[in-house]
Amino acid sequence: MTLAERLRAALAHPHAPELLMGDRPGVVLEGRTPAAVLVAVTDRPDPGVILTQRTDTLRRHAGQIAFPGGRIDPGDADAAAAALREAREEIALPPEAVTLIGEADRYVTVSGFEVTPVVGVIAPDLDYRPSEAEVASVFEVPLAFLFDPANQVEASAEWQGQMRHYYEIMWGDRRIWGATAAMLVNLSRRLRWA
């Protein structure tokens, strides 16, 4: 079975393992901002996921590790269109270089976004050009590392007077945490379960 076929089967399966839903499990609240991210998986014997480190000058989530993505604009046909547009804007990934697989499980962030992860397969070793205003760097992390439960560490911290629980994955000195880590944990659970 190819990587694309495995991913498609995992996303299409009607029964999923225990998934992380975000701020309020299973509840989509009024006023959430719809957003989409591209989970770009490299098609190689040891596939990886493309991630970005956001610049320190951004108003929201400065310096954090994230998938390329952002708000779904009124002109976007759907979440996939938004994710592809954002990936082009942020890292110069041409939409035609992405074989879309499907949407993964939505995740509600504490910062007010309802994020749809859009999974796509891309060729390895593409040439990325980070947007200077938004992206400090682009890097790839092996799926095997990200999806290993031993690397998915549960943590907690107080935020706005409430205790918040989240996952973090350390890749060298890079801390992948919060919504990005949760979406990776969800996808890994789907792939293990499918």
Buried (B, 14 or more C-beta within 10 A) or exposed (E): EEBBEBBBBBBEEEEBEEBBBBBEEEEEEEEBEBBBBBBBBBBBEEBBBBBBBBBEEBEEBEEBBBBBBBBBEEEBEEBBBBBBBBBBBBBBBEBEBBBBBBBBBBBBBBEEBBBBBBBBBBEEEBEBEBBEEBBBBBBBBBBEBBBEEEBBEEEEEEEEEEEEEBBBBEBEEBBBBBBBBBBBBBBBBBBEEB
